[in-house]
Every structure is written in structure tokens, then in C-alpha cells.
Amino acid sequence: MTPGAKLLAIESILSEVLSKVINTSASADNTLKTWYRKNKYVGSKDRKEISNSLFGILRYYFILNNIINFNLKSFDFKFSFQLVLIYYILIKNNYEYVLNSFDDGPYAPKMSEKKLKYLEAIKNISLSNNYLNSSFPNWLYEEFLYSFNKDTNSIFKSLLNEANIDIRVTNASQRDYVFNKILKYDQLAVKTPFSPLGIRLSKRLSLKHIKEFKNELIEFQDEGSQLATLLSGVKEGEVILDLCAGAGGKSLLLAALANNVKVIVTDFDSNRLNKIKLRHSWNKQKNNIEIYDNYHNINLYADRVICDVPCSGSGSWRRRPEEKIRISNNNFSDLLLVQQNILKRAAKFLKVGGELVYITCSLLKKENEDQVESFIKNNSKFQIVDLKYSWDNIVNSKSWVSKKKFCKLLPSIHNCDGFFIALLRKFE
Ligand SMILES: C[S@@+](CC[C@H](N)C(=O)[O-])C[C@H]1O[C@@H](n2cnc3c(N)ncnc32)[C@H](O)[C@@H]1O
């Protein structure tokens, strides 16, 4: 593809993502995949640039939007086109590339006097020192400030980076074997620094290679999600209820963590559970996972209830940056209520002596510490278990950042998706 055709392709995909983001749950990743299916002629190098730029623009979305509002309001071009140009010129520092892309072939953007003025106007903007402050709309900025105080900017900065591509093996003993095999296709792959089960790829594995690894039971799972599952404290012989199992990212690993465990999985959204059934079909832990489409049909007391609750997803906004554009202050308040209700429901399924595991992939205090502390206040039969000891056992590292008994994984420190994990024991 010529650079001009690429810029127009990025603009067109971006425009589609933005048109869907508010009113549908469509992901940028799926929109991009559909575009690739319709444009099979696009080579792998071009695909890489298109997807890196699309996700880059979505990560910088509010910063770019702010630049338009403050510096370029007098120009009247299509919004998505402006975002692409500003991203390439100011963030990627690639003015010449953009300039030469115009009129570089039949599929390129056409140059005009007005557009040339626009490109020059962008070039003359210097990013202010506090550009990170416009990373989010005001209400979200306040949520981050409440959660991180003086560390807010380092969190904002980390959310502008690319997400990792991590896979995990089922047992730590398999990691070296799989890692050596992976190195044949990806010489830059490394073992994940904290999870003993993870391998970090430097590029996507092709479908052919994914099929080849089926027998090794690898799964795509971010290191943060691996650690959240490992920290759930699963013990031999337990009955575990995974209340928000979704597509089963954590359920399969829960079922493999100790001998003789039984995992009951359910979710509010039965369509998501269908995906577990699919993943399940090439997984060895077939006999110890039971799927319930409707949690009302579950009648048991579990040793461990996993609540991987729906949340803002702010810990994974590097991976799904469109989510930060989608979320509103109202959605956020609704999510807080859903989380409280799930905690209440989970408590009813738990045996005395059992443990409730509260997990979010959120960075925000109101979804994390505040939820757990308010639950404990209203449920005097529960106490918080200190996760620091499990962290030391599993991770064997000094990178514990929480000042409390909860575990916090931060993209700015652990360079994985952000997670919050709390363990609550029912003692009476
Ligand atoms: C963070 S996702 C779970 C991800 C999954 N555990 C994994 O590891 O892939 C949260 C899940 O909660 C489900 N959910 C939403 N509202 C719910 C509710 N009121 N009760 C139970 N599950 C709910 C969603 O359908 C979603 O699958």
C-alpha cells in the first residue's frame, strides 16, 4: 500500500470505530479484523502499521481531541481525518511522511491550499508540558486523581503504551519447553517477569502456529490476568464457583491449579459462556468444569467464590482504548452498584471458612479498595486476607506495591494489564 492509501484506510476504520463506540459494544479489534477480511490484499507490514496507528490514535484520543479544540478549531475537516494527521505529525513526529502521502497515487488524499495550511498549523504546535492532563474527560480525571494522587501522571503515561501479547502454559514445568519452541518463530519472545506461567511475544502468532501449539494447551492471557488467577488461592479438593466467568479466561486455569478441584462456572451473559464451551473442547480439564447458563439453578456452598466483576476495564485500556471513550459517568455509577450486588450474592454461596475472591481489571479506587472496605463494614463475618504472602510465594519478587492487604497490578510498574485482587475469608 502507498502511505497515502494507508492514511485513508486508517481514517476510514477509525471513523467506523468511533461511529460504533457509543451506541454499540463493538470492539476496535473486531472492526479492524472485519476490515482485514474485506481487504485481503493488505500485506503483514501494512497491517502492522494500520493497527498500531489505529490503536495509538484511540489511546491518545482525548489528548488529540483537546489539541483540535484548543489549536485547530478554525479548520473544518472531518474529525477522524484530523485525528490521524495530528497523531502522525505530533505524536509520531512524522510531518514529512504525511506531506508526501498526499497525492502519492490514485488512493491518496488530495492536497489543497487549505490542507497544506492545516498540516503546517499542526507542525507548529508544541505539546504543552501538561498534555497528559487532558488524557481523560474531567470526571475520569478526577477518578484517577482520587485513586493515585501524585502518581496520576505516571499512570496516564503508561496507558499510552502498547499492550503486551502474552500467552500462558498450564503448568510452570511446561514453560521452558514451550518457550524454546516459541523462540523458533519469535526470537524476541521473553518469559514474563512475574507470572511463572507466562511468555511474552514480540509479535502475533500466526493461526498456523496457534494450531501447532494446541497440544501444549497454551492460552492467550495477559500476565496480569494470569497473576490474578494464581492469587485466587485455589487449594486441593475445593469446590470453586466462578460467578462472572465470561469467556472463561480464568476458569480454565482455576481448574488446573490444584488436584481434585471442581469449578462451577456461570455468567449473567450466557453467550459469553458459549465461548468457554469452545475453549473447553481442547482443554484437558474437561471433567472438572461444570457450566451453568443460569446462576439461579446453582444450589451449593462453595469453598471459594470468584467474583471477576464487570468494571470500567481501566486496567486494560492500553489493549481496549475504545472503552475509555465509551464509558460515561452514569455507566460508571451503574457498574459500582452491579459490583456491590455481585459481592452480596457471592457471599450467600460461600461456606464458613471459605474465601471470596474479588477481582477487577480496574485501576480506580471506587471499584477496588472502596468496594471491598464497604463490603467488610457491612459484613462483619468476613475478614481481609493479606495477599502479600501469596505474592511472595508465587512471584518471588519485591514488586508488591499495595500499602494494604490487597494486590494491585499497575501497567506503570508491572507493565501488564492493571488488576486489583482481594481475598475475603468468611469466618463464622
Ligand atoms: C471482567 S468480565 C469476566 C472475565 C472472565 N472472568 C475472564 O477471565 O475472561 C465480567 C463478567 O461479568 C459478567 N456480568 C455482568 N453483570 C453480571 C452480573 N450481574 N452477575 C454476574 N455476571 C455479570 C459479564 O457478562 C462478564 O462476562
The ligand as a MOL file (V3000), in Angstrom:
LIG
                    3D

  0  0  0     0  0            999 V3000
M  V30 BEGIN CTAB
M  V30 COUNTS 27 29 0 0 0
M  V30 BEGIN ATOM
M  V30 1 C -14.4990 -8.9740 33.7410 0
M  V30 2 S -15.6410 -9.9540 32.9090 0 CHG=1
M  V30 3 C -15.1780 -11.5740 33.3580 0
M  V30 4 C -13.9720 -12.0640 32.6250 0
M  V30 5 C -13.6800 -13.5350 32.8200 0
M  V30 6 N -13.7030 -13.9630 34.2000 0
M  V30 7 C -12.3060 -13.8620 32.2170 0
M  V30 8 O -11.3690 -14.0890 32.9390 0
M  V30 9 O -12.2420 -13.8510 30.9920 0 CHG=-1
M  V30 10 C -17.0780 -9.7090 33.8450 0
M  V30 11 C -18.2050 -10.6460 33.5200 0
M  V30 12 O -19.2850 -10.3580 34.4040 0
M  V30 13 C -20.4840 -10.6150 33.7150 0
M  V30 14 N -21.5890 -9.9260 34.4150 0
M  V30 15 C -22.0960 -8.7220 34.1960 0
M  V30 16 N -23.0750 -8.4450 35.1000 0
M  V30 17 C -23.1760 -9.5310 35.8670 0
M  V30 18 C -23.9890 -9.8800 36.9580 0
M  V30 19 N -24.8910 -9.0300 37.4460 0
M  V30 20 N -23.8160 -11.1070 37.5120 0
M  V30 21 C -22.8810 -11.9640 37.0270 0
M  V30 22 N -22.0630 -11.6760 35.9980 0
M  V30 23 C -22.2170 -10.4860 35.4370 0
M  V30 24 C -20.2500 -10.1540 32.3140 0
M  V30 25 O -21.1000 -10.8220 31.4030 0
M  V30 26 C -18.7790 -10.5170 32.1240 0
M  V30 27 O -18.6430 -11.7340 31.4600 0
M  V30 END ATOM
M  V30 BEGIN BOND
M  V30 1 1 1 2
M  V30 2 1 2 3
M  V30 3 1 2 10
M  V30 4 1 3 4
M  V30 5 1 4 5
M  V30 6 1 5 6
M  V30 7 1 5 7
M  V30 8 2 7 8
M  V30 9 1 7 9
M  V30 10 1 10 11
M  V30 11 1 11 12
M  V30 12 1 11 26
M  V30 13 1 12 13
M  V30 14 1 13 14
M  V30 15 1 13 24
M  V30 16 1 14 15
M  V30 17 1 14 23
M  V30 18 2 15 16
M  V30 19 1 16 17
M  V30 20 1 17 18
M  V30 21 2 17 23
M  V30 22 1 18 19
M  V30 23 2 18 20
M  V30 24 1 20 21
M  V30 25 2 21 22
M  V30 26 1 22 23
M  V30 27 1 24 25
M  V30 28 1 24 26
M  V30 29 1 26 27
M  V30 END BOND
M  V30 END CTAB
M  END
